[in-house]
Amino acid sequence: MVKIGLFGLGTVGSGVAQILHDSANQIQQEYDQTPIIKQVVVRNVEKYRQQLPDWADFGLSNQPDDILTDPEIDVVIETMGTIDAAEAIIRQALEADKSVITANKDLMALRGPALIKLAQEHGQALYYEAAVAGGIPILNTLSTSFAADQVTGVAGIINGTSNFILTQMTDLANMDFSYERALKLAQEKGFAESDPTNDVDGLDAAYKLMILADFAFGVQPKMDQVSLTGIRQVTNEQMKEIHLISQLPGLKSSKSGYQLKLLGLARLVEGQNAISLEVAPYLVSQELSLAAIRNENNAVLIESRFGDQTTLAGPGAGQLPTANAVVADLMRYLDYRNTPLLGKPFNRKRSDLGVVTAGEYAQVARFLTFELANNDVNRQQLLTALADNQIELVGQDEILNSSDQVLRFYVHTQPITATQVGALKAELETHLQIQLKSEYKIFNA
Ligand SMILES: NC(=O)c1ccc[n+]([C@@H]2O[C@H](COP(=O)([O-])OP(=O)(O)OC[C@H]3O[C@@H](n4cnc5c(N)ncnc54)[C@H](OP(=O)(O)O)[C@@H]3O)[C@@H](O)[C@H]2O)c1
């Protein structure tokens, strides 16, 4: 019999207990054993004691040692969150030769490599499927189904809060639905925390992207190697402009239009033996499967040499989907227990790829909008400045304002770097009376 020590009985932890109870017979049939939660550790015991279901027969305390020093406990499941406290517990568990399953993305992104090494030294498992995209089995898929493939890019909608906000702002653009109103709605529906910083500024997506980069490319990046742009600055005016852009014939846009998505992108950079990492809002053509991922849902698109394009989609969070991913890790543990495979890392991919800055190296097609006084000299100066900065165009179009004085000039560029856009912007601001009003990156799968 496998005995479990569970840290945390909140959203995910109570979901794990529920699934292990509800699926006990099924697991017994499939694995010939029934994992039992022996002990749960929380901080506030009284709060949980009052709400335990009838079937709960585990011990409940606030003493980590009730799990960590119990020789009968083989596996520790950590669903507490936090970084320092969770790290200390996972370390002690591994040092006591217990395997560990965690849902903790912050910890695994920031301090994962040292813990993975420790697990190997002790011949124990350290699994963390739930840490990325909640209920979507993306890490296991990358580590097994893509083991012999060569991944060239990973693109993920991996933050449900941002995706909810952007979906609402797109759907309700004509009703002047602002970022602030969309955030408030997300908070009312429980999709955003009262302090939404980690989600809307892209940090949460960056943590998950760092873990994805390890599974896809065998690279363990540092947080400061991820280029970060969140969604706080997205305006209703931009949402209306995105709609307009898809209707301007000269721009050669996607006919079906675009959805603005916060994407986490890890891409192989040609000729550099390196990847670039970026979290930023991108326009995704409605023709691509990622555009159909609405509200709090998540998806990850894997591009690879042999597998071509594969998209996995589903709930990126939530009690039972996330707990299901934790329990799936436990099932892998049951398979590998008492075999040499137990001590193999969850992700075996290793490479000598470096990490280069996305802004300097990632070539991305864009829509740029300029504002200028309506005359031919200005228009020609703008086209010359674009050419001087090696910015080739796919298409262009323009709209005059009602007084015929001011021109909005739209261009659709070939893939270019952020450095090129920066140089163009500086030239326009310094020498010409032309303003770069907006810039939209276009995701091309
Ligand atoms: N919720 C999701 O949909 C989701 C999705 C993917 C990943 N995750 C990850 O899963 C983890 C848990 O998230 P959650 O939403 O379940 O959190 P939660 O609802 O806030 O629950 C946290 C639990 O951990 C306990 N806890 C916190 N600090 C502790 C400590 N130092 N010692 C012992 N117990 C402690 C809490 O007990 P007290 O109440 O007594 O403090 C509570 O039972 C996090 O790492 C999160 O990032 C969550």
The ligand as an SDF file (V2000), in Angstrom:
LIG
                    3D

 48 52  0  0  0  0  0  0  0  0999 V2000
   -5.7760   26.7500   -7.8580 N   0  0  0  0  0  0  0  0  0  0  0  0
   -5.4320   26.3580   -9.0670 C   0  0  0  0  0  0  0  0  0  0  0  0
   -6.2670   26.2660   -9.9840 O   0  0  0  0  0  0  0  0  0  0  0  0
   -4.0070   25.9960   -9.3590 C   0  0  0  0  0  0  0  0  0  0  0  0
   -3.6510   25.6080  -10.6760 C   0  0  0  0  0  0  0  0  0  0  0  0
   -2.3380   25.2120  -10.9490 C   0  0  0  0  0  0  0  0  0  0  0  0
   -1.3980   25.2330   -9.9270 C   0  0  0  0  0  0  0  0  0  0  0  0
   -1.7730   25.6500   -8.6660 N   0  0  0  0  0  0  0  0  0  0  0  0
   -0.7430   25.6640   -7.6320 C   0  0  0  0  0  0  0  0  0  0  0  0
   -1.1570   24.7910   -6.5940 O   0  0  0  0  0  0  0  0  0  0  0  0
   -0.6790   25.2740   -5.3350 C   0  0  0  0  0  0  0  0  0  0  0  0
   -1.8570   25.3820   -4.3640 C   0  0  0  0  0  0  0  0  0  0  0  0
   -2.8040   26.2920   -4.8810 O   0  0  0  0  0  0  0  0  0  0  0  0
   -4.2630   26.4150   -4.2310 P   0  0  0  0  0  0  0  0  0  0  0  0
   -5.0460   27.2630   -5.1760 O   0  0  0  0  0  0  0  0  0  0  0  0
   -4.7860   25.0720   -3.8550 O   0  0  0  0  0  0  0  0  0  0  0  0
   -3.9380   27.2460   -2.9100 O   0  0  0  0  0  0  0  0  0  0  0  0
   -4.9130   27.5110   -1.6490 P   0  0  0  0  0  0  0  0  0  0  0  0
   -6.3160   27.2270   -2.0030 O   0  0  0  0  0  0  0  0  0  0  0  0
   -4.5460   28.8450   -1.1150 O   0  0  0  0  0  0  0  0  0  0  0  0
   -4.4480   26.3850   -0.5890 O   0  0  0  0  0  0  0  0  0  0  0  0
   -3.1990   26.3980    0.0220 C   0  0  0  0  0  0  0  0  0  0  0  0
   -3.2060   25.3760    1.1320 C   0  0  0  0  0  0  0  0  0  0  0  0
   -1.8880   25.2410    1.6320 O   0  0  0  0  0  0  0  0  0  0  0  0
   -1.8790   25.4350    3.0390 C   0  0  0  0  0  0  0  0  0  0  0  0
   -0.6230   26.0780    3.4260 N   0  0  0  0  0  0  0  0  0  0  0  0
   -0.1220   27.2730    2.9770 C   0  0  0  0  0  0  0  0  0  0  0  0
    1.0850   27.5080    3.5510 N   0  0  0  0  0  0  0  0  0  0  0  0
    1.3330   26.4520    4.3400 C   0  0  0  0  0  0  0  0  0  0  0  0
    2.4140   26.1060    5.2040 C   0  0  0  0  0  0  0  0  0  0  0  0
    3.4770   26.9100    5.3420 N   0  0  0  0  0  0  0  0  0  0  0  0
    2.3550   24.9300    5.8700 N   0  0  0  0  0  0  0  0  0  0  0  0
    1.2880   24.1110    5.7390 C   0  0  0  0  0  0  0  0  0  0  0  0
    0.2310   24.3900    4.9410 N   0  0  0  0  0  0  0  0  0  0  0  0
    0.2590   25.5380    4.2630 C   0  0  0  0  0  0  0  0  0  0  0  0
   -3.0820   26.2860    3.3270 C   0  0  0  0  0  0  0  0  0  0  0  0
   -3.4830   26.0750    4.6550 O   0  0  0  0  0  0  0  0  0  0  0  0
   -4.0760   27.2860    5.5500 P   0  0  0  0  0  0  0  0  0  0  0  0
   -5.3990   27.6300    4.9240 O   0  0  0  0  0  0  0  0  0  0  0  0
   -4.1780   26.6980    6.8830 O   0  0  0  0  0  0  0  0  0  0  0  0
   -3.0830   28.4100    5.4260 O   0  0  0  0  0  0  0  0  0  0  0  0
   -4.0940   25.7240    2.3190 C   0  0  0  0  0  0  0  0  0  0  0  0
   -4.6880   24.5600    2.7970 O   0  0  0  0  0  0  0  0  0  0  0  0
    0.0390   26.5850   -5.6460 C   0  0  0  0  0  0  0  0  0  0  0  0
    1.4100   26.3280   -5.8200 O   0  0  0  0  0  0  0  0  0  0  0  0
   -0.5700   27.0120   -6.9630 C   0  0  0  0  0  0  0  0  0  0  0  0
    0.2950   27.8340   -7.7280 O   0  0  0  0  0  0  0  0  0  0  0  0
   -3.0460   26.0160   -8.3780 C   0  0  0  0  0  0  0  0  0  0  0  0
  1  2  1  0
  2  3  2  0
  2  4  1  0
  4  5  1  0
  4 48  2  0
  5  6  2  0
  6  7  1  0
  7  8  2  0
  8  9  1  0
  8 48  1  0
  9 10  1  0
  9 46  1  0
 10 11  1  0
 11 12  1  0
 11 44  1  0
 12 13  1  0
 13 14  1  0
 14 15  2  0
 14 16  1  0
 14 17  1  0
 17 18  1  0
 18 19  2  0
 18 20  1  0
 18 21  1  0
 21 22  1  0
 22 23  1  0
 23 24  1  0
 23 42  1  0
 24 25  1  0
 25 26  1  0
 25 36  1  0
 26 27  1  0
 26 35  1  0
 27 28  2  0
 28 29  1  0
 29 30  1  0
 29 35  2  0
 30 31  1  0
 30 32  2  0
 32 33  1  0
 33 34  2  0
 34 35  1  0
 36 37  1  0
 36 42  1  0
 37 38  1  0
 38 39  2  0
 38 40  1  0
 38 41  1  0
 42 43  1  0
 44 45  1  0
 44 46  1  0
 46 47  1  0
M  CHG  2   8   1  16  -1
M  END
$$$$
